[in-house]
Amino acid sequence: MKSIQKYDVIIIGAGAAGLMSAIEAGKRGRKVLLLDHSRKIGEKIRISGGGRCNFTNTNTHPSKFISKNPNFVISALNQYTQNDFIDLIKKHNIEFHEKKLGQLFCDGSAQQIIDMLLSECEMAKVILRKGMVVENIDKQGDQYFIDANSEKYSCESLVIATGGLSVPKIGASKFGYEIAKKFNLNVIETLPALVPLTFNEKILTMCRELSGLSLAAIVSFNKTIFEEGMLFTHRGLSGPSILQISSYWKLGSNIKINLSPDLDIHKFLEDRKKSNPKQEINTIIAEILPKRLAHMICKENDVSGNISELPNKILKELSDAINAWVIKPIGSEGYRTAEVTLGGIDTNEISSKTMMSIKNPGLFFIGEVVDVTGHLGGYNFQWAWSSGYVAGQYS
Ligand SMILES: Cc1cc2nc3c(=O)[nH]c(=O)nc-3n(C[C@H](O)[C@H](O)[C@H](O)COP(=O)(O)OP(=O)(O)OC[C@H]3O[C@@H](n4cnc5c(N)ncnc54)[C@H](O)[C@@H]3O)c2cc1C
């Protein structure tokens, strides 16, 4: 029989949260094993932020996170702040810049973040094993036993950092949720989030014709509002404002889009009718919106001719189609393109101070596998760093 390899801490999942947790536990002198089933480490970091990794946000605040318990994130975000991560970046001489809205990106490449985390792991004497398939996990007494690649391991603290379900082709799996269920922890229903939305044939045809066109828009669902860029694609709607609202939108409901956030179109058209009654409506709308979109909206609303010929009721309908376009998505592009997963391990099951399971001492959950989802803009990585740091202090 093979002998059991003993560690103080075993972390499953060497993504953002797992790497951070391993570094911190290692720095405390714990004997740490970090396992991943992938052969490439930090793939999500590598592809993030268009290859430049939006690694945190200077505006990090609990209000930027979605969870059944909105207060859950407070402790971890206070224990390890965005400034702590920025200090780490500076220590490694990684150049960075703010793109917009407090979003910090590497000047160079996301690989710099991966290299930084791996070098910190090395300094903290973390043992990293890639291509490890975990076959079984059990608890006996106060020890956890792990079977992986036909080897046996044991540890006092087991940290689950296997992330969410988004982008399965780079290693996402439901492993974390299954382990939670095995240890009798509740899992909140998961859904793709920060994901492009899809539409019925009529709107889809419009989107296809406008594919590639982007503009600033206010997108809202009930009282939740985002004002950022929006993009028409050959599959539907995307861009930051759509990705953001996708985390709140509920199947069967409408979203509202203001395609001209800075202008009250109805008032503008009334004024124009008085000042230049002979002007063609298509030309007027093209002053406000990109030409292709202007023509499409006039066509869809069946308006043409001089503005003087259009009754006020028609002008109001046209204005609403621009300032308050109400549409019903039929779904999303799903986990294939979603940046994150909504839902996950119920935060009622975990201590917000330590990230340890309340029912199972020694078992920790960190990062995206937990029911915490950040807005777009570096918040998801900050959650991975903060929750990883916390588990690193207590595991
Ligand atoms: C295209 C894209 C772009 C993004 N851009 C940004 C951005 O710029 N800023 C931002 O804040 N967030 C961004 N995100 C979100 C961010 O990447 C995640 O929220 C973050 O990586 C979550 O960290 P994690 O450690 O919890 O999970 P992950 O980083 O997903 O790591 C989980 C790890 O667990 C491993 N694993 C999974 N199952 C198993 C198993 N059964 N056995 C062993 N190992 C396993 C995986 O291989 C992986 O290495 C982006 C996401 C995507 C998909």
PDBQT file of the ligand as one rigid body, heavy atoms in Angstrom, charges set to zero:
ROOT
HETATM    1  C1  LIG A 401     -12.661  35.680 -20.484  1.00  0.00    +0.000 C 
HETATM    2  C2  LIG A 401     -12.629  36.120 -19.046  1.00  0.00    +0.000 A 
HETATM    3  C3  LIG A 401     -12.095  37.352 -18.729  1.00  0.00    +0.000 A 
HETATM    4  C4  LIG A 401     -12.087  37.779 -17.378  1.00  0.00    +0.000 A 
HETATM    5  N1  LIG A 401     -11.544  38.985 -17.094  1.00  0.00    +0.000 NA
HETATM    6  C5  LIG A 401     -11.526  39.424 -15.811  1.00  0.00    +0.000 A 
HETATM    7  C6  LIG A 401     -10.896  40.643 -15.467  1.00  0.00    +0.000 A 
HETATM    8  O1  LIG A 401     -10.253  41.299 -16.299  1.00  0.00    +0.000 OA
HETATM    9  N2  LIG A 401     -10.982  41.054 -14.170  1.00  0.00    +0.000 N 
HETATM   10  C7  LIG A 401     -11.613  40.313 -13.202  1.00  0.00    +0.000 A 
HETATM   11  O2  LIG A 401     -11.657  40.738 -12.039  1.00  0.00    +0.000 OA
HETATM   12  N3  LIG A 401     -12.168  39.126 -13.498  1.00  0.00    +0.000 NA
HETATM   13  C8  LIG A 401     -12.126  38.661 -14.764  1.00  0.00    +0.000 A 
HETATM   14  N4  LIG A 401     -12.671  37.443 -15.060  1.00  0.00    +0.000 N 
HETATM   15  C9  LIG A 401     -13.216  36.632 -13.949  1.00  0.00    +0.000 C 
HETATM   16  C10 LIG A 401     -12.043  35.968 -13.185  1.00  0.00    +0.000 C 
HETATM   17  O3  LIG A 401     -11.197  35.324 -14.121  1.00  0.00    +0.000 OA
HETATM   18  C11 LIG A 401     -12.551  34.948 -12.178  1.00  0.00    +0.000 C 
HETATM   19  O4  LIG A 401     -13.545  35.517 -11.356  1.00  0.00    +0.000 OA
HETATM   20  C12 LIG A 401     -11.393  34.442 -11.300  1.00  0.00    +0.000 C 
HETATM   21  O5  LIG A 401     -10.436  33.821 -12.127  1.00  0.00    +0.000 OA
HETATM   22  C13 LIG A 401     -11.900  33.461 -10.259  1.00  0.00    +0.000 C 
HETATM   23  O6  LIG A 401     -10.797  32.955  -9.556  1.00  0.00    +0.000 OA
HETATM   24  P1  LIG A 401     -10.835  31.502  -8.893  1.00  0.00    +0.000 P 
HETATM   25  O7  LIG A 401      -9.469  31.244  -8.418  1.00  0.00    +0.000 OA
HETATM   26  O8  LIG A 401     -11.975  31.424  -7.965  1.00  0.00    +0.000 OA
HETATM   27  O9  LIG A 401     -11.188  30.526 -10.081  1.00  0.00    +0.000 OA
HETATM   28  P2  LIG A 401     -10.313  30.206 -11.406  1.00  0.00    +0.000 P 
HETATM   29  O10 LIG A 401      -9.395  31.323 -11.715  1.00  0.00    +0.000 OA
HETATM   30  O11 LIG A 401     -11.314  29.790 -12.423  1.00  0.00    +0.000 OA
HETATM   31  O12 LIG A 401      -9.416  28.962 -10.970  1.00  0.00    +0.000 OA
HETATM   32  C14 LIG A 401      -9.959  27.716 -10.699  1.00  0.00    +0.000 C 
HETATM   33  C15 LIG A 401      -8.874  26.696 -10.879  1.00  0.00    +0.000 C 
HETATM   34  O13 LIG A 401      -9.369  25.431 -10.447  1.00  0.00    +0.000 OA
HETATM   35  C16 LIG A 401      -9.000  24.450 -11.382  1.00  0.00    +0.000 C 
HETATM   36  N5  LIG A 401      -9.961  23.344 -11.299  1.00  0.00    +0.000 N 
HETATM   37  C17 LIG A 401     -11.260  23.342 -11.678  1.00  0.00    +0.000 A 
HETATM   38  N6  LIG A 401     -11.801  22.125 -11.455  1.00  0.00    +0.000 NA
HETATM   39  C18 LIG A 401     -10.817  21.359 -10.908  1.00  0.00    +0.000 A 
HETATM   40  C19 LIG A 401     -10.765  20.020 -10.477  1.00  0.00    +0.000 A 
HETATM   41  N7  LIG A 401     -11.830  19.213 -10.587  1.00  0.00    +0.000 N 
HETATM   42  N8  LIG A 401      -9.597  19.556  -9.978  1.00  0.00    +0.000 NA
HETATM   43  C20 LIG A 401      -8.488  20.357  -9.901  1.00  0.00    +0.000 A 
HETATM   44  N9  LIG A 401      -8.487  21.633 -10.315  1.00  0.00    +0.000 NA
HETATM   45  C21 LIG A 401      -9.635  22.135 -10.803  1.00  0.00    +0.000 A 
HETATM   46  C22 LIG A 401      -8.997  25.155 -12.706  1.00  0.00    +0.000 C 
HETATM   47  O14 LIG A 401      -8.170  24.482 -13.635  1.00  0.00    +0.000 OA
HETATM   48  C23 LIG A 401      -8.460  26.523 -12.314  1.00  0.00    +0.000 C 
HETATM   49  O15 LIG A 401      -7.049  26.576 -12.399  1.00  0.00    +0.000 OA
HETATM   50  C24 LIG A 401     -12.659  36.968 -16.369  1.00  0.00    +0.000 A 
HETATM   51  C25 LIG A 401     -13.162  35.711 -16.702  1.00  0.00    +0.000 A 
HETATM   52  C26 LIG A 401     -13.153  35.291 -18.023  1.00  0.00    +0.000 A 
HETATM   53  C27 LIG A 401     -13.707  33.925 -18.336  1.00  0.00    +0.000 C 
ENDROOT
TORSDOF 0
